[in-house]
Amino acid sequence: MEIIDFLRNSPFMVILGTLVTLAAVASLLMKTMPKLPLIKKYYIERRNENITAHYYEQINTNEYILFQDRVLKNYYKNFWTKIFDINFPVYTFAGLQYRYPFNELYNSSELIPRTNINYSKNKYYNNYKRSLHGKIDRPDAINFMLNKLFLDDNQKIYHFDAWAGTYADNVYTSHILEYELYYLFKKYKYFDEDLYEKKIKKELIIRNSIHCDKEMLEILSTGCNRASSLGIQLLVIFKDHIDLEYKAVMIERSNRVAAKPNYYQFIPSGGFEAFDNPKYLNKNYKIKIKENYSIVDTIFKEFAEELFNEEDFLGNTVLGDGVHNIRKHPEVERIINMIDNGTALLEFLGSAISLIDLRNELSFVLLIDDDNYSKNRKCFEPNYESDKEVLRMPVKEIKDIFKTKKINPGSAGLWDLFQKSDIYKKLKEKSNVE
């Protein structure tokens, strides 16, 4: 025993034990080292996913929405829109009464060349990019950015022009305005008038740089100092063959979507963007980009995608040179034929600009005045944005929806424009519409 104890405590055995331990650690490190990048990547992915989830969770809370609305009410005092005695952070420009195919509204030969924007120097860029982890679908997709809405003496839109940029340009110069509000919400937690004047207003760095001492109407009717991707939204009204009432098409957004979960909105709506794949566009950019610069094709793309769940139209991952295929879709062909024979009407209403991200949505109405249309068994199917059936709301009941449900501000602007239209006045004469 004494010999064993001696050997166990001898310097030689201590050194040997240390070497064995180091060898074991080295062996473990050799096995682990190749996996370290994967471990690091996994950690970063999980961290960013948590940041994203927290961001979208917070901007949909009542506390944040109250903060946002009070800031925007102070910033845009006279530019909110009231509908059914409810104020919405949206401003509307009515348009001249243009109808399909809207040749007077814009001209593809006026498409302005792309402007390069260095948005990476923005104060919030890195944090916002992490907050959007995995949420930017097709950042290189070509979007048509508003240059200017041309207004007549009555402040009605008679023309517009645009330039071609990328979705990422829009995200980091326009959508980022919502993140800026969120950042200040996290910082201050509450709102009062004194705090707004002394601190919050001054710290709206991006919003202030966009406004930059310009007149408010110039900010709202142009895309100045930002890449402001135009949206397209369509109010679909049809006559139901069962009760012969005029009904509007709506959805309740799923609680699983990041933007405006559980909000009600009119469909279809989406970005005014090039449908063809960016790689395909680059082969003959100038010609192809003008072929894609089409309001009519964008309206019909969204119509097929959101009302008939046409998956091939989602991001155009299947069709390749797809812009030529949009009007070949059977449901699109049906609507075009109805417009041609006078049983449907597609009309420009104007534009609704969200005061949150300062993006204009060109707004239209499709009136289907043939009760046989609603006999179509496919009329209508929701896409991924909603996990419930498409709502067919009687026009006379829309007021109840506004008063009892959360309404997407863009849809509120669309309804405001519709109420100002001659189509709405004629519907009031035909039925009990409020």
C-alpha positions in Angstrom: 0.0 0.0 0.0 2.8 2.4 0.9 4.4 1.7 -2.6 1.0 2.4 -4.3 0.5 5.6 -2.3 4.0 6.7 -3.1 3.5 6.1 -6.9 0.1 7.8 -6.8 1.5 10.9 -5.2 4.8 11.1 -7.0 5.5 14.0 -9.4 5.8 11.5 -12.3 2.2 10.2 -11.8 0.9 13.8 -11.4 2.5 14.8 -14.7 1.2 11.6 -16.3 -2.3 12.2 -15.1 -2.2 15.8 -16.3 -1.0 14.6 -19.8 -3.8 12.0 -20.0 -6.3 14.7 -19.0 -5.0 17.1 -21.6 -5.0 14.4 -24.2 -8.6 13.7 -23.5 -9.5 17.4 -23.7 -7.6 17.7 -26.9 -9.4 14.7 -28.4 -12.7 16.2 -27.4 -11.8 19.5 -28.9 -10.6 17.8 -32.1 -14.0 16.2 -32.4 -15.9 19.4 -31.5 -13.9 22.0 -33.5 -15.4 21.1 -36.9 -18.9 21.6 -35.4 -18.2 24.9 -33.8 -19.3 26.9 -36.9 -22.5 24.9 -36.9 -23.0 25.5 -33.1 -22.4 29.2 -33.6 -24.7 29.3 -36.6 -27.4 27.5 -34.6 -27.0 29.9 -31.7 -27.2 32.9 -34.0 -30.3 31.5 -35.8 -32.1 30.9 -32.5 -31.2 34.3 -31.2 -32.4 36.1 -34.3 -35.6 34.0 -34.4 -36.3 35.1 -30.8 -35.6 38.8 -31.7 -38.0 38.5 -34.7 -40.7 36.8 -32.7 -40.5 39.5 -30.0 -40.6 42.3 -32.5 -43.7 41.1 -34.2 -45.3 40.2 -30.9 -44.7 43.7 -29.5 -45.9 45.7 -32.5 -49.2 43.9 -32.4 -49.9 44.7 -28.7 -52.5 47.2 -27.7 -49.8 49.1 -25.7 -47.6 49.6 -28.8 -50.5 50.5 -31.1 -51.6 53.1 -28.6 -48.1 54.6 -28.5 -47.8 54.5 -32.3 -51.1 56.1 -32.8 -50.5 59.0 -30.4 -47.1 59.7 -32.0 -48.6 59.7 -35.5 -51.6 61.8 -34.4 -49.2 64.5 -33.2 -46.9 64.2 -36.3 -49.8 64.2 -38.8 -52.4 66.2 -37.0 -54.8 66.9 -39.9 -54.1 63.9 -42.1 -55.8 61.0 -40.4 -58.9 59.6 -42.0 -62.2 59.2 -40.2 -64.5 56.4 -41.2 -67.7 55.6 -39.3 -66.4 57.9 -36.5 -63.1 55.9 -36.2 -59.8 57.5 -36.9 -57.2 55.6 -39.0 -53.5 56.4 -39.7 -54.0 56.7 -43.4 -54.5 59.6 -45.8 -56.3 59.3 -49.1 -56.1 61.0 -52.5 -59.1 60.4 -54.7 -58.4 59.8 -58.4 -60.0 60.7 -61.7 -62.5 58.2 -62.9 -60.2 56.0 -65.0 -61.3 52.5 -66.0 -59.6 49.4 -67.3 -57.0 49.3 -68.8 -56.0 52.7 -67.2 -53.9 54.0 -70.1 -54.3 57.6 -68.9 -53.0 56.9 -65.4 -49.4 56.0 -66.2 -47.1 55.3 -69.1 -44.5 52.6 -69.2 -42.1 54.8 -71.2 -41.9 57.1 -68.2 -40.5 54.4 -65.9 -37.5 56.1 -64.3 -34.1 54.3 -64.1 -33.2 52.7 -60.8 -31.8 54.8 -58.0 -29.1 53.3 -55.8 -29.7 53.9 -52.1 -27.0 53.3 -49.4 -29.4 52.4 -46.6 -26.8 50.4 -44.6 -25.6 53.6 -42.9 -29.0 54.1 -41.3 -28.8 54.1 -37.5 -31.4 51.3 -37.1 -30.3 49.2 -40.1 -28.4 46.4 -38.3 -30.9 46.0 -35.5 -33.8 46.1 -37.9 -32.2 43.5 -40.2 -31.9 41.1 -37.2 -35.5 41.8 -36.3 -36.5 40.8 -39.8 -34.6 37.6 -39.7 -36.1 35.2 -42.2 -39.0 37.5 -42.9 -37.7 39.2 -46.1 -39.0 37.2 -49.0 -37.1 37.8 -52.2 -35.2 41.0 -51.3 -33.9 41.3 -54.9 -37.4 41.3 -56.4 -37.9 44.4 -58.5 -40.5 46.8 -57.0 -41.9 49.9 -58.6 -41.3 52.9 -56.3 -43.5 56.0 -56.3 -41.8 59.0 -57.8 -44.8 61.3 -57.8 -48.6 61.4 -57.8 -49.7 64.2 -60.2 -52.7 66.1 -58.7 -55.1 68.4 -60.3 -56.5 71.6 -58.8 -59.0 69.5 -56.7 -56.1 67.3 -55.3 -57.3 64.4 -57.5 -54.7 62.0 -59.0 -54.6 62.2 -62.8 -51.2 60.5 -63.4 -48.3 59.0 -61.6 -44.7 57.9 -62.4 -42.3 55.5 -60.7 -38.8 54.1 -60.7 -37.6 50.5 -60.4 -35.8 49.4 -57.2 -35.6 46.3 -55.0 -37.8 45.1 -52.2 -34.9 45.5 -49.9 -34.6 49.2 -50.8 -38.3 49.6 -49.7 -37.9 47.6 -46.5 -34.9 49.5 -45.2 -36.1 53.0 -46.1 -39.9 52.8 -45.7 -40.9 49.8 -43.6 -38.1 50.7 -41.2 -40.2 53.6 -40.1 -42.4 51.2 -38.1 -39.2 49.8 -36.5 -38.2 53.3 -35.5 -41.5 53.8 -33.7 -41.0 50.4 -32.0 -37.5 51.4 -30.9 -38.8 54.5 -29.2 -41.6 52.5 -27.7 -39.1 50.2 -26.1 -37.1 53.2 -24.9 -39.9 55.3 -23.4 -42.7 52.8 -22.7 -45.3 55.5 -22.6 -46.4 58.7 -24.3 -47.4 62.2 -23.2 -47.4 65.5 -24.9 -44.4 66.9 -23.0 -42.2 63.9 -23.6 -43.2 63.9 -27.3 -42.2 67.6 -27.8 -38.9 67.3 -25.8 -37.6 63.9 -26.9 -39.7 61.6 -29.1 -40.3 64.0 -32.0 -36.6 64.8 -32.2 -35.6 61.1 -32.1 -37.7 60.2 -35.1 -34.5 60.4 -37.1 -35.5 58.6 -40.2 -39.0 60.1 -40.4 -37.6 63.6 -39.9 -35.0 63.1 -42.6 -37.8 62.1 -45.0 -39.8 65.1 -44.2 -36.8 67.5 -44.1 -38.9 70.7 -44.0 -41.0 69.7 -47.0 -44.7 70.5 -47.2 -46.9 67.6 -45.9 -48.7 67.1 -49.2 -45.4 66.8 -51.0 -44.3 64.0 -48.6 -47.6 62.1 -49.0 -47.9 62.5 -52.7 -44.3 61.6 -53.6 -41.6 59.1 -52.7 -39.1 61.7 -51.8 -36.1 60.7 -49.6 -37.0 57.0 -49.6 -37.7 54.0 -51.7 -41.5 53.8 -51.4 -42.8 50.7 -53.0 -46.3 51.2 -54.5 -49.0 48.8 -53.4 -52.0 47.7 -55.3 -55.3 46.9 -53.5 -58.6 45.9 -55.0 -62.1 46.1 -53.5 -64.1 43.2 -55.1 -67.9 43.7 -54.9 -70.2 41.1 -56.4 -73.9 40.3 -56.5 -74.7 37.1 -54.6 -77.0 34.8 -56.6 -78.7 33.6 -53.4 -80.0 36.8 -51.8 -79.1 39.2 -54.7 -77.2 41.4 -52.2 -74.0 43.2 -53.1 -71.1 41.8 -51.1 -67.5 42.7 -50.5 -64.7 40.2 -50.3 -62.7 40.2 -47.0 -60.5 38.0 -44.9 -59.6 37.9 -41.2 -55.8 37.5 -41.2 -54.5 34.5 -39.4 -53.0 34.9 -36.0 -49.9 33.1 -37.4 -48.9 35.9 -39.8 -46.4 38.4 -38.6 -48.0 41.6 -40.0 -51.4 42.6 -38.6 -52.6 39.2 -37.3 -56.4 39.0 -36.7 -57.0 42.2 -38.6 -59.7 42.3 -41.2 -58.8 43.5 -44.7 -60.2 43.6 -48.2 -58.5 41.3 -50.7 -56.6 41.1 -53.0 -53.8 43.5 -52.2 -50.0 43.3 -52.7 -46.9 45.1 -53.9 -46.6 46.6 -57.4 -43.7 44.6 -58.5 -42.2 42.8 -61.5 -43.6 39.3 -61.7 -40.8 37.8 -63.8 -37.9 36.3 -61.9 -35.1 38.8 -61.2 -32.5 36.5 -62.9 -34.7 36.4 -66.0 -35.1 40.2 -66.0 -31.4 40.8 -66.0 -31.1 39.1 -69.4 -32.8 42.0 -71.1 -33.5 44.4 -68.3 -34.9 47.5 -70.0 -37.4 45.6 -72.2 -38.5 43.1 -69.6 -38.9 45.6 -66.8 -41.3 47.6 -68.9 -43.3 44.5 -69.8 -43.6 43.9 -66.0 -44.6 47.5 -65.3 -48.3 46.8 -65.6 -51.0 47.8 -63.1 -53.5 45.5 -64.9 -51.2 42.4 -64.7 -50.5 43.2 -61.0 -54.2 43.4 -60.2 -55.0 40.2 -62.0 -52.0 38.4 -60.4 -53.2 39.3 -56.9 -56.7 38.4 -57.9 -55.7 34.9 -59.0 -53.3 34.5 -56.0 -55.4 35.7 -53.1 -59.0 34.8 -54.3 -58.3 31.5 -56.0 -55.2 30.4 -54.0 -53.1 30.2 -57.2 -49.8 29.0 -55.7 -47.9 29.3 -59.0 -48.3 33.0 -58.8 -46.6 33.2 -55.3 -43.2 34.7 -56.1 -43.3 33.2 -59.6 -41.1 30.3 -58.6 -42.7 28.0 -61.2 -43.7 30.0 -64.3 -40.3 31.6 -65.2 -41.2 34.2 -67.8 -44.6 34.4 -66.2 -45.9 37.9 -66.9 -47.4 36.7 -70.2 -49.2 33.9 -68.4 -51.2 36.1 -65.9 -54.0 36.9 -68.3 -54.2 33.3 -69.4 -55.4 32.2 -66.0 -59.1 31.0 -66.4 -60.5 33.2 -63.6 -58.6 36.2 -65.0 -59.9 35.4 -68.5 -63.4 35.2 -67.1 -63.2 38.7 -65.5 -61.7 40.3 -68.6 -64.6 38.8 -70.7 -67.1 40.2 -68.2 -65.5 43.6 -68.4 -65.6 43.5 -72.2 -69.3 42.5 -72.2 -70.3 45.1 -69.6 -71.2 42.8 -66.7 -68.2 43.8 -64.7 -66.4 47.2 -64.1 -62.8 47.8 -63.0 -62.2 51.4 -61.9 -59.5 53.4 -60.3 -60.4 55.0 -57.0 -57.3 56.8 -55.9 -54.4 56.1 -53.5 -54.3 55.4 -49.7 -51.0 56.2 -48.0 -50.2 54.6 -44.6 -48.9 57.1 -42.1 -47.0 54.3 -40.5 -44.5 53.5 -43.3 -45.4 56.3 -45.8 -46.3 53.9 -48.6 -49.0 54.6 -51.2 -51.4 51.9 -52.3 -53.1 52.5 -55.6 -56.7 51.5 -55.0 -59.3 50.0 -57.4 -62.8 48.6 -57.3 -64.0 45.6 -59.3 -67.8 45.5 -59.5 -69.2 42.2 -60.7 -72.8 43.0 -61.5 -73.8 39.5 -62.6 -75.3 37.2 -60.0 -74.3 34.1 -62.0 -70.7 34.8 -61.2 -71.1 33.8 -57.5 -72.4 30.3 -58.6 -68.7 29.5 -59.5 -67.7 26.8 -57.0 -64.2 28.1 -56.7 -65.5 31.6 -55.8 -63.5 32.2 -53.5 -60.6 30.4 -51.8 -58.3 31.9 -49.1 -54.6 31.6 -49.4 -52.0 31.3 -46.7 -52.7 34.6 -45.0 -56.0 33.4 -43.6 -57.0 30.1 -42.0 -60.7 30.8 -42.3 -63.0 31.1 -45.3 -63.1 34.2 -47.4 -65.7 36.5 -46.0 -68.5 37.6 -48.3 -69.7 40.7 -46.4 -72.9 42.5 -47.4 -71.9 46.1 -48.3 -74.6 47.4 -45.9 -72.9 45.5 -43.0 -69.4 46.9 -43.5 -70.0 49.6 -41.0 -70.6 46.9 -38.3 -67.2 45.3 -39.2 -65.4 48.6 -38.8 -67.0 49.3 -35.5 -66.4 45.8 -34.0 -63.2 44.5 -35.5 -59.6 45.6 -36.1 -59.3 46.9 -39.7 -56.1 47.1 -41.7 -55.4 50.9 -42.2 -54.9 50.3 -46.0 -58.3 48.7 -46.2 -59.8 51.6 -44.3 -58.3 53.9 -46.9 -59.7 51.8 -49.7 -63.2 51.9 -48.2 -62.9 55.7 -47.7 -62.1 56.1 -51.4 -64.9 53.7 -52.4 -67.5 55.8 -50.4 -66.5 58.8 -52.4 -67.0 57.1 -55.7 -69.9 57.2 -58.2 -70.1 53.3 -58.0 -70.9 53.6 -54.3 -73.6 56.2 -54.9 -75.2 53.9 -57.5 -75.1 50.9 -55.1 -76.8 53.1 -52.5 -79.6 53.7 -55.0 -80.0 50.0 -55.7 -79.9 48.6 -52.2 -79.9 49.6 -48.5 -76.2 50.6 -48.3 -74.9 52.9 -45.6 
